[in-house]
């Protein structure tokens, strides 16, 4: 079960992708390029090509400030970091790396880019984060954050992807590169203190004084991730009653309990991966964990155990929009189309505008940057929000502030977020939400991507009239890459997976589990009919992945 790290790193250098094989080409999904060296989907050639493409993009768009680069604790992150630095140095890019050659969380890179660019019109900074997020230990990931600080939009990633694949097709002949030691000694490579500015600035986004004064007992598990060296400075700086329950770093992640499918993932929203911290629930007033790059959060409370991510998002939104007095009255709530309808109800009760976007945090970047979105969140436990004064904090997901916010909520309200969610359900109803994965071939996934509302002939869903059929997001008109069907009492959405041979079925009922199961059954039957009409055989096997 444990990954053979030496063999994995060898494969990174020894295996060479075939540009003629689609699966082995550079492909940017919702959060960068990801893959495994064993499968020739994340190898040195990919990183050299992507980094050279980024250098070309920077030159073409006059981005000539420093590039802030960080990595997480996955085994392939350091080799990829080294490869990228060799290319960046050869291209004369001013690169800022951790002063101790350590790990840097994704949100810290975003925070640093925005801090540097504040007030500037030229010489803007951007960044690279080497991380596959919560993915298994054998995976690698590589993403680019432009001067906006958050994930690059589709136009940018499309350009980088196309350019990188052209470089691969030409056997990397146009890639500029220095030996690693020369890259480290280059005048363009600089050591940077990422920890101190981020830690010192936390009081501008979370009420650290309230946490300290209350004495709320906090447990935090970095899950062996990039924030492992950040928590002790936070404890020391703010004097909070926080305990780091595990400070181990191991690229095999052997200290993790396995996920629902027997794989190791630092998925802090998974009840399987979070078993150890949930077992400690009574030791703390609130506890939380973050994934490997610390852009996701998992909240554990004495009353609820591990909170469903949708439940915590609803609580966080309710709390923030009633306790951030300096936020603009026009600041909206951002959610993805597959997040809980409870967020809609909370937003309505607050009298705020809801902006519903496709899956991918990149859709929240413009709103968080302008302050027109006060909070943006995804059902997969990723979110960020504005500073106390309504200014931008990050434009990427920040699992660290979402965990600290849970402590602030507990300190301020005198009850933990799990108990607060129960209060919200008494006011607004109790939803039942679940995501399941169903097998789908490449042809079936392509069909789902191209659906239009006119292809859906159903008039009812689980006994209720259908009031909306969506293939574009209401908040920005962009394609959701699938389908969403809505009634007054529930909804479902289907989207093809970008990395696995499955489609994802999200469903929710505001009635009960029996109603949810009926929605799921009718949704799968509808999808099967669509496959049959297109003469694409369907598979009956379904797997729960909630």
N, C-alpha and C positions, 0 to 999 in steps of 0.2 A: 504493500500500500504506500509506503513512504517513497518519495521520489529519490532516485539515485542522482544526487547533485553533481558529482564529477562527470557522470555520463551525460547529464543534461547540458552542462556547460561545454563539454566536448562537442556535442551535437550542434550547439550554437555556432561554433567556429567551423566544424567539419562538414555539416550538411549544407547544401546549396539549393535554394528554391529554383524551380523550373518555371520561368515566366510564361510558358505555354500552358501551364496548369492553373486554372482560375483560382483554386483554393490556396495556391502557393504565392499568389501575387499580393502586393500591398493593398489592404482594404481598411478604410477608416469607417468604423461603425459609429454608434452614438457617443462613444468615448475613446476615440483613437484606434490605433492598430493593435490587435491582440492575437496571440497564437502561442504555439509551443515549438521549441526547437526540434523535438522528436518528430513532429509532423511537417517540418520544413515550412512552418507558417510564421516563425519568429526566430530569425537567424541573423548573423552578422550582416549579410547582404541586405536584408530588409532595413536594418537600422542605418547603415551607411547611405542607402538610397534615400530614405526618408529625411535624414538629417541634411543631406546635400540639397534636397528639394526645399526644405525649410530655409536654408541659406539663400537659395534662389528666390524664394517668395519674399524674404526680408529685403533683398536687394531690389526686387521689382516694385515693392511697395514702400521704399524709403524708410524701412524700420531699421534704424542704426544705433539704437540705445543698447544697453546691456541685455543679455538673455539670462534669465534666472532658471537654473536647472536643478531639479531634485529627483530623488529616486526613493522607492520603498524597499522592503526587505525580501522580496522574492529573489530566488536564486539567479534569475536571468537579468535582474535589474542592474546589477553592477557591471556585468559584461556589456550590456547595451549602453549604459552610462559612459563607459570607457570608449566604445566605438563612436558614440555621438560626439564626445569631447574631441576626439582625434580629427573629426571632420570640421567641427566648429572652429577649432584652433587653426586649421589649415586655411579656412576661409576668412580668418581675421575677425571673427565674431567675439565681442567682449562677453565672456561667460562668467557667471557668478556661481560658484559651487560652495557647498557647505564647508565651513572653515575646518571642521574635523573630519572631512570626507565621510560624513554620516548621512543619515536619512532625513528626508524632508517631506512632510505631508503635502498632499495636493492643495488644500486650502491655504497653506502658508505661501506657496508659490503665487497663488492668485492675490493674496493680501499684499505680498511684496511687490508684484507688478503694479498694482493699483497705487500703492504708496509712492513708488518711484515716479509714476506718470502723473500724479496729482499736480495740476497747475501747469503741466508742460504741453506744448503744442508740437514740439519736434524732439528728436533724440529719444523717441519712446521705447520703452522696454517691452519684452514679451517673455515667454517661458516654455520650457519642456518639462514634462513630468514622466518619468520612467516607472510605470506601474500598470499591472493588469487588474487593479482594484482588489476585489474580494475573490478573484478567480483562484483555481487550484495552484499548488506550489510549482507545478511544471510549466505554468503559463508565464508569458511575458507581455508587457503592454507599453505603449509609447504614444504620448499625446502632446499636441501643440496648443498652447494658450497664447493667442495674439495680444496686442496691447489692451484690449478690453478686459483682460484678466481671466476670463472664463473659457470654457471649451470653444474651440473654433467652430464657426458655422459651416453649413454644408458647402457653400461656395469655396471657402478656404480649404477645407479638407479634400474636396474634389480636385482642386488644383494640385495640392501636395501629392495626393494619391496618383494622379495621372503622371505627374512629373517623375515621381519615384519609380513607377512601373516602367517608364521609358528608360530610366537609368539602368534598371535591372535588365531590360531587354538588350541593352548595349554593354552588358557585362561590366557595369560600373566604371567604364572608361573615363567618364566625365566627373567622377567623384574625386574631390581633393581631400588629402588625408596626411596627417603627421603621425609619427610614432607616439605612443602614449606618453612616454617620459618627456618628449619634446613638447607635447600638447600641455602637459602640466606646468612646464617651465615657461611656456609662451607668455609674452607680455600681455596678451589678451585674456588670460585665465586668472581669475581673482578668487581669493577665499572670502567668504561672506558669512556673517553671523545672522542666521535665519531665526534663531530661537528668541533672542532678547527682544527685538522689535515686536514680534507677534505676541509674546507673553505680556509685555508692557502695555500693549494696546487692547488687551481683552476687556478691560474695564469700560471701554467705550461701546461695547456691544452687549455685554452681559453685566448684570448688577452684582459684581463680585463682593461689594460691601455687604449687601443683603445676605449673601451666602455665608460670608465670614461671621457676621453678627449673629446669625441664627444658630450657628454651630451644627448645621445639618451635616449628617455623616454621609460621605460620598465614597462609593467604590468605583474604581475605573480599571478596566482591563484593555490594554492596547492591542491585545491579540497578536503580539509579536510584530506589530506594525511600525510605520514610520514615525509615529508620535511618541515612541517609547521614552525618548530623552526630554520630552516637553513637560511632562506632568510634575516632576519634582521641582523645576523652576517655577511652575504655576503655583504649587503648594507653598513654596518659600515666598514668592512675591506677594501673594494675597492672604496668606495665613489661614487657608481654609482646611476643614477637617476631612481631607481626602486621603484615601489609601489606594496605592497602586497594588492590585492583587497579584499581578504577574508581570515581571519585567523581562521575561525570557525573549531572546531573538534567535530563531533557528529557521533556516530556509526550507527545512522539511515540514515546518509547523507541526511537529510531532505532538505538541501539547494540546492541539485542538481535538475536540470530539468531532466525529465525522458527520457530514450533512445527510440529508434525507436519502441520497442516492449512493451513500458509501464513500463519497469523495470528501477530501479535506477542502474547506473553503473558510475564509475569514468573513463569512456573511453574518454580520452582527444582527440581522433581522431574522435569522433562522433559529427556531427553538432547539434544533439539533446541535448547531455549532455553539449555542450559548448555554448549554447545560451547566458547565462549571460556575458561571456567574449567577445563573438563576438559583443554583443551590446555595448561594451566599445571600440571597435576597433579604433575610432577616437580620443580617449583620449591619445593614446600611439603611438609611432613610430613602436613598435613591442610589442606583448604580447604573453604569453604562459602559459600553464597549464601542470600539471603532474598528473598521476593517483595515486592511494592510496599508492603504494610503490615507486613511483617516478622513475620507470624504463622506462616509456613511456612519450612522449611529444606531445603536440598539439600546433601548431604555428598559431597565429592570426596576420594578418597585415591589415593596412588600405586599401591596394589595392586588397587583395584577400579574406578578412575575414578569416575563418578557412581554412588553407591550407590542401589539400589532403596529407596524409603522404607520398605517392610516390613522389609527387611534391617537398616536402621539402627535401626528401632524395637526389633527383637529384641535387637540389641547393646546399645542404651541401657538396656533393661529388665534384661538380664542383669547389666550393670555396676552400675547404680544399686542394685539390691536386694542386691548383695553388697558394696557400698562405702559405703552410707549406714547406719552402725551405729546412729544415733539414731532411725531410722524405726521406727514401731510394727511389731511382728511381725504385726499384723492388717492392715496397709496392703496393699490389693489392687492388681492391674494392671487398668487399663481399656483396652478396645479396641472398635472398631466391628465390626459383623457382617461387613463386607467386608474387614477386615484379615487378614493372613496367619495361617494355622494354626500357623506357626512361633512366633508369640507365645504360643499356647496351650501349645506344647511347652516353651518357655523358662519360662513361668510355672509349669507343672507341675514342672519340674526344680528350681525354686526353692522349691517347697512353698507357693506363694502362691495366693490366691484370684483367679480371673479374673472380671471383670465385663464382659460383652459387651452393648453397647448399639446402638441404631440410629445411622445416619449423622448427624453433627451434634455439635459439641463441647459444645453446651449440656447434653448428657446427663452430662458429667463434672463439671459445675460443683458440684453438692452434695457429691460425694465429695472433690474437691480442696479445697473450702472446709472440710470437717470433718477432712480428713487421712485419711479412710478409703480413699481412692485415692492411692497414692504416685506413680503415673504414668498419664496418660491420653493415648492417641495414636490417630490416624487414618491410614489407608493413603495419604491425600492429602498426607502430609508435614506434619501439624500435631500438636503435642504440647506438654505442659507437665508439670512434676513438682514435688514438694515441695522446700522448703529443706533444707539439710543437717540441721537439727535437727528436721525433720518437720513444720514449720509451713507454712502456705500461702504460695506465691510468687505465682502468678497463677491465675485461673480461666478464662483465655482462652489460646489457643495462643501459644507464645513461640518463634519461630524463632531468636531471638538466643541464648537459653540452650542450645538444642539444638545450635547450631553450636559454642558454647564448650565444651559437654560433649564433643563429638568431640575437641577439643583436650585436654581433661582425660583422656579415655580413652587417647589416644595417649601422653600424658605419663606416666600411671600404669602402664599395661600394657606400654609399650615396643613396642607394635604398633598400627597404625591400625585404625579400626573395620571396614574392609573385610577385613583379615586376621583380626580377631576373629570376623567372621561366618563365615569359612571354618572356623574351629575349632568354632563352634556346629553347623555342618552335619555335621561328622564325628561329633558327639555325638548329634544329634537328627534327622538326615535333611536332604535337600536338596529344598526345594519349588520348583515352577515355577508362577509366578503371572502372570496377565495380565488386563487389562480391555479389552473391546472394546465399541464402540457400534454398535447396530443400529437402523435406522429404525423409528419407531413413531408412529402417529397419536395425536391427543388421546384418541380413544376407546380405543385399545389401551393407552395409558398409564393411563387411568382403570381399566381392567380389572386391570392389574398391581397397582394400589394396593389393590384390594379382594379380592385372592386369599385363599383359605383352604386349609389343608393338605388338606382333603377333596376339593378339585378336582384334586389330583395323583394319578393312578392308577399311576404308575410305581413299580416295586418295586426296580429296579436302576438304577445309574448307572455307565456305562463298565465294566460287568462286575462291579461290586461291589454288595452289598446296601445299600439306603438305610437309614441308621439314624436320621435325623432330617429332618423337613420343617418349616421354621420360617416363620411370618409375623409373629411377635413376638420381640423380643430376649430371650435367656435372662437377661440381667443385670438388667432392670427391667420386663419384660413389656410394653413399649411396642411399637407397630407398627413394623416395619422398612420399611414402605411398599413392599413387594415380597415376594420369596420367597427362601429359602435352603434348599438341599438338600445333605445331608452324608453321606459314606461314610467308611470308615476311611482310605481312601487319597486322598481329595480332596473337593472341594465346589464348588458354584457358587451365585451369588446374582444375582438380576435386580431392578433398580429403575428406574422411569421417571425420566428427567431432568426437573428442574423448569423448565429454561430452553430446552431444545432438543427437536426432534421425534425423539428417540431414546430407547431404553432401554439401560441400562448392564448389561453382563454381566460379572461378576467370576467368575473361576474359578482353582482351584489344584489341583495334583497333587503328591503326595509320591513319585511314581514317576518319571515322565519327561515330556518334551514330547509324545510321541505320546499318552500317557494324558490330558494336559491337553487336547489337541485333540479327543480323543474326548468328554471331558466337555463341551467347548464346543459341539460338533456336536449332542450329545444334548440339551443345555440349550436350544439354539435350536429344535430340532425340537419339544421340549415346549412352548415358548412359542408356536410356530406353531400347534400343536394347540389350545392354549387360545384363541387368537384365532379359529380356525376354528369351534370349538364355540360361541363367542359370536357367530358370523357377522360377524366383523371381519376383512377381508382382511389378510394379512400381506405384508411386503416381504422380499425375499431378500437385499438388499444389506447388507453388514456392513463396518464400518470399525474398524481397530485403533486403540486410543487408550491403549495401555499406556505 
